[in-house]
Amino acid sequence: MSTIGVRKATWTNSDGLVIGFGTTRPAVEGAQAKNYAGKGGIKTASVVFDWRDLNAARAINIPVIAGSRVVEVKLVVESGFTSTGTNTITVGDGNDTDGFITTTAADTTTMATTGVVIASDGVYVYDDTADGDVTAREFKLYSSADTIDLASAQTDWTAGVAALVVTYI
């Protein structure tokens, strides 16, 4: 790492440590960073739903506009869910129904815990094939308008309230 700028003054303490005063800016050489600036800042949208919405297969979705990048999708269980069977919830979009949260993450056991937060675990969490780095977390870019959709194939939920929270830029 190198520094850009000039220190206005320095002082050496009794241990021999040189203390600098003034403006210096560290510069990282050889690293690349993705720039998500210019999108108007970070935004959050949420929708609260309960077990009746899941049983009735009501649309539980949050619209995203073209040019948005989804930073995080999570389920926040406000009141534990119960059911008479083994149930699951998925969160995705028009291209992949469980792209953000898979059935493994949002199953009957996890959804039963009041206060649990289920964060993105699907393919969109690591959605970077363009630059060859498939292990670096990326923000999913929506080139056209879409919705983040929550669904459950089961209709035997008997209690529970949660929020679907989408953070995007």
C-alpha positions as CSV (number, residue, x, y, z in Angstrom):
1,M,0.0,0.0,0.0
2,S,1.2,3.5,-0.8
3,T,0.1,6.9,0.4
4,I,-0.8,9.9,-1.6
5,G,-0.3,13.3,0.0
6,V,2.1,15.0,2.2
7,R,2.2,15.0,6.0
8,K,2.3,18.5,7.3
9,A,4.3,17.5,10.4
10,T,5.5,14.5,12.3
11,W,6.3,13.8,15.9
12,T,8.2,10.9,17.4
13,N,7.0,9.6,20.7
14,S,9.2,8.1,23.5
15,D,8.8,4.6,22.0
16,G,10.1,5.7,18.6
17,L,6.7,5.6,16.9
18,V,6.4,8.4,14.3
19,I,3.1,10.1,14.5
20,G,2.0,12.0,11.4
21,F,-0.2,15.1,11.2
22,G,-2.0,16.3,8.1
23,T,-3.8,14.7,5.2
24,T,-2.7,11.4,3.7
25,R,-4.9,9.1,1.7
26,P,-4.1,5.4,1.4
27,A,-4.1,4.0,-2.1
28,V,-4.6,0.3,-2.8
29,E,-2.7,-0.9,-5.8
30,G,-3.7,-3.8,-7.9
31,A,-7.2,-4.2,-6.5
32,Q,-10.4,-3.8,-8.3
33,A,-13.7,-2.6,-6.8
34,K,-17.2,-2.5,-8.2
35,N,-18.8,0.9,-8.3
36,Y,-22.5,1.0,-7.5
37,A,-22.6,4.8,-7.1
38,G,-25.1,7.0,-8.8
39,K,-28.2,4.9,-8.2
40,G,-29.7,7.2,-5.6
41,G,-28.5,5.4,-2.4
42,I,-29.6,2.2,-0.7
43,K,-33.4,1.6,-0.5
44,T,-35.4,-0.9,1.4
45,A,-38.9,-2.2,0.7
46,S,-40.9,-4.7,2.8
47,V,-44.2,-6.5,2.9
48,V,-45.7,-8.2,5.9
49,F,-47.6,-11.4,5.3
50,D,-49.2,-14.1,7.4
51,W,-50.1,-17.8,7.1
52,R,-53.4,-17.0,5.5
53,D,-51.7,-15.3,2.6
54,L,-49.6,-18.4,2.0
55,N,-52.6,-20.8,2.1
56,A,-54.6,-18.6,-0.3
57,A,-51.5,-18.3,-2.6
58,R,-51.9,-14.5,-2.6
59,A,-49.1,-12.7,-4.5
60,I,-46.5,-11.6,-2.0
61,N,-44.0,-9.6,-4.1
62,I,-42.0,-6.5,-4.1
63,P,-41.4,-4.7,-7.5
64,V,-37.9,-3.8,-8.6
65,I,-37.3,-1.3,-11.4
66,A,-35.0,-1.7,-14.3
67,G,-31.4,-0.8,-13.4
68,S,-31.8,-1.8,-9.7
69,R,-29.3,-4.0,-8.0
70,V,-30.6,-6.2,-5.2
71,V,-28.2,-6.1,-2.2
72,E,-30.1,-8.4,0.2
73,V,-33.3,-10.3,0.6
74,K,-34.4,-11.6,3.9
75,L,-37.4,-13.1,5.8
76,V,-37.9,-11.8,9.3
77,V,-40.2,-14.0,11.3
78,E,-42.3,-11.9,13.6
79,S,-44.5,-14.7,15.0
80,G,-43.5,-18.3,14.5
81,F,-45.2,-20.3,11.8
82,T,-46.9,-23.6,12.4
83,S,-48.4,-26.1,10.0
84,T,-49.9,-29.5,9.9
85,G,-47.3,-30.8,7.5
86,T,-43.7,-30.2,6.3
87,N,-43.8,-26.8,4.6
88,T,-41.3,-24.5,2.8
89,I,-41.1,-21.0,1.5
90,T,-39.0,-19.7,-1.5
91,V,-38.1,-16.2,-2.6
92,G,-37.0,-15.5,-6.1
93,D,-38.1,-13.7,-9.3
94,G,-39.4,-14.4,-12.8
95,N,-36.2,-16.2,-13.7
96,D,-35.6,-18.4,-10.7
97,T,-38.3,-18.9,-8.1
98,D,-35.8,-19.7,-5.3
99,G,-32.9,-17.4,-6.5
100,F,-32.7,-15.6,-3.2
101,I,-34.1,-17.9,-0.5
102,T,-34.3,-21.7,-1.0
103,T,-36.7,-24.3,0.6
104,T,-33.7,-25.5,2.6
105,A,-33.4,-22.1,4.4
106,A,-37.1,-21.4,4.9
107,D,-38.5,-24.7,6.0
108,T,-41.1,-25.5,8.7
109,T,-38.5,-25.7,11.5
110,T,-36.8,-22.4,10.7
111,M,-40.0,-20.5,10.1
112,A,-41.4,-21.7,13.5
113,T,-38.8,-19.6,15.4
114,T,-40.0,-16.1,16.3
115,G,-37.4,-13.5,15.7
116,V,-35.3,-15.6,13.2
117,V,-33.9,-13.8,10.2
118,I,-33.4,-15.9,7.1
119,A,-30.9,-14.1,4.7
120,S,-30.3,-14.8,1.0
121,D,-28.8,-18.2,0.3
122,G,-29.8,-18.8,-3.3
123,V,-28.0,-18.6,-6.6
124,Y,-28.3,-14.8,-6.8
125,V,-26.1,-14.4,-3.7
126,Y,-23.1,-15.5,-5.8
127,D,-24.3,-14.3,-9.2
128,D,-21.1,-13.4,-10.9
129,T,-20.1,-15.4,-13.9
130,A,-19.2,-12.4,-16.1
131,D,-15.7,-11.8,-14.6
132,G,-15.1,-15.4,-13.7
133,D,-15.1,-14.9,-10.0
134,V,-18.0,-17.1,-8.8
135,T,-17.1,-16.9,-5.1
136,A,-17.4,-13.1,-4.7
137,R,-20.7,-11.7,-3.5
138,E,-22.4,-9.7,-6.3
139,F,-25.5,-7.6,-6.5
140,K,-28.1,-9.0,-8.9
141,L,-28.8,-6.5,-11.7
142,Y,-32.3,-6.1,-13.1
143,S,-32.0,-4.9,-16.6
144,S,-35.8,-4.8,-16.8
145,A,-38.5,-4.4,-14.3
146,D,-39.4,-7.5,-12.3
147,T,-40.7,-8.5,-8.9
148,I,-39.1,-10.3,-5.9
149,D,-41.6,-13.1,-5.2
150,L,-42.3,-15.2,-2.1
151,A,-44.2,-18.4,-2.5
152,S,-45.2,-21.6,-0.7
153,A,-46.4,-24.7,-2.4
154,Q,-48.2,-25.9,0.7
155,T,-51.6,-24.7,2.0
156,D,-51.6,-26.2,5.5
157,W,-50.0,-23.3,7.5
158,T,-52.0,-22.6,10.7
159,A,-50.2,-19.6,12.2
160,G,-47.4,-17.2,11.7
161,V,-46.5,-13.6,10.6
162,A,-43.3,-12.6,8.8
163,A,-41.9,-9.8,6.7
164,L,-40.1,-10.0,3.3
165,V,-37.4,-7.3,3.2
166,V,-35.6,-6.3,0.0
167,T,-32.6,-4.0,0.1
168,Y,-31.6,-2.5,-3.3
169,I,-29.7,0.3,-4.9
